[in-house]
């Protein structure tokens, strides 16, 4: 069965909310003083990746 526009819009809103939530968590990791350098670098890489590609679906990572 084909998706309706209402379903597409609903899914898009969920993805935007996920993106904002993940981005906020990554930003907290990056700016936290107790974060070690390796974790900070990886968080920056992930942040750049989701900024360019969007939040990936679970099976794509």
Phi, psi and omega in degrees: 000137182288150178282142176274163179297327178296320179293317178300315180297317179299315179295321179296319178297320178297317180296321178295318178296319177297316179302312181296320180294313180295318180298319178297318179295316178298320180296322177296321178296316182296319186270351181291136182289334182274359179286131178283165188298319181298314179295321179296316180297316179296321178296321178295317179300315180294319179300314177298321181295316180287334175291326181272325185251345187088173179290123183285155171290151185306324184281349182274351177250000000 
